[in-house]
Structure formats: structure tokens, C-alpha cells
Amino acid sequence: MPDTAETTQDDVFQAYQNLYELMDKAYWTASTIQDKDRIRGIEDAISDILTALNAADIKARTQDYADCKNLVDATNHRLDKLKSQIDSIIHVVKIATQVVKAAEDAVKLAAKFFV
């Protein structure tokens, strides 16, 4: 994992891209339609983050950076709640574990990038 000074926009993008892909797997293994809807909602937010991070040098565009930071903060809050309830939502242990790990990685890198 990159050091604080070395965390780049691409590092954050890759972490959220990995999380997005795992959330799609989680969607298909979720036990109820409500859980699937919840996962899809978080996936949609992650997709918006990826779109914002895909733009060149987001830190140079003050308002875009602030908007993305707010979206990341809100999404990370939703991810924290999901992590605490993942075992009751996803009954495939491997996928649940991968989602939690990817969420932790994305949150950690975002905290280093969006300071």
C-alpha cells in the first residue's frame, strides 16, 4: 500500500474499482431484495466516485474535488455500516471477507488522498 505522500488519484481509483467489482459479486450473493437494493445503491455511489476520479487531476479543480470528497465521505459512511452488517447480508464468507477488505483499502486510501 502506498505511503501517505505517495497516494495518487490512480491509487484511489484502483481501490474503488476493485471494490466496485466485488460489490457486484456481493449483489448476486445477497440474501434478500432489500440487501440487493442496498448493495446496488452503494455500487451506484462508487460508480459516481470512479467517474469523478477518472477525470484528469481532480485536485486542481477545486469544486470538483470538494464534490468528490463529499461523495467519498458519504459513501465511506455507508460502507462502514455495510461492513458491520456484512455477515447477515452476504452468506458466502469469501465474498464477504473480500468486500470488507476492499472497503477498508478504499477508505484508507481515500483518507490519504482527500485531505
N, C-alpha and C positions, 0 to 999 in steps of 0.2 A: 504494500500500500504506500503511495507517495507520502512524503513528508509535507507538513503544512505549507511551507514555502513553495513546494513543487506541485501542489494540486492545481490542475488545469481544468479548463472548461471541458475538454475532451474526457478527462478522467471522470468528471461528474456525469457527463453524457453516457459514457460506457456503463457506469454503475446503475443509472436509471434504466438504460436499455436492457441490461441483464435482469433487473427487477421486473420490468415490463413483460419480458418473455416468460419469466417464472410465474407471474401473476396470471398469465393466460393459461398455463398448466393448472394453476390453483383453481381457476374458474371451472375447469372441466371436472375437477375432483371435489368441488364444494358440494355439501350435502343438501342444501335447500335452495330454492329460488331466491330467497331473501339474501342468503350468503353470496350467491352468484351475482345478484344485483350490486351488493356492497363491493365485491371484488371488481366488477366492471366499472363502477364509479371511480374507484381508485386508479384503475387502469387508464381511464379517460383523463384523469388529472396528470398521471405520469406521461401520457402522450402529449399533453399540452406543455409539460416541462421539457420533454425531448424536442418539441418543435421550437421552443424558445432557445434552448441550448444549441440547436443546430445552426442558429444564426451566428455569423462571424462576430467575435469579440464582444460579447454581451456586456461586459463590464464597461466598455467605452460608451455605451448608450444608456445613460443614467435612468431614464424612466423604464425602459425595457428590463434593465437589471433589477430595479425595485419591484416591478410587477412579477418578474420571475421569482425573485426572492420570497415575495409574499405567497405565491403559489406553492413554492417548495416548502415553506414553513407550514402552510395549511395541510398540504399532502403528507408531510412527515408526521404531523399530529395524528392524522388518520392512520398512518402506518403504525405508529406506536400503539394505538388502540387495537389494530388488527393483530399485531404481534402478541399482545396479551391474551387474545382470544383464538389464536390460530388453531389450537388443538381441537377446539369444538367445531371449527368450520371446515378444516381440511383433515380428513382421516387417513390420508396417505402420508405417513411420517416423513418420508424422504422429501416430498414436495414441501410440506410444512416447514421442515428444517431449512431447506434451500431458500424459501421465501423469507424467512426470518433473517437468515444470514445476509441475503441480498439487500433487504431493507436496512439492516444495520450498516452495511457498507455504504449504501447510497446516502443515508442520513449523515454518516460520519464525514464523507467527502463533501457533501453539500455544506455542512457546518464549516469546513475549512475554506471552501470557495466563496460562500456568501457571507462575508464578514462585514 
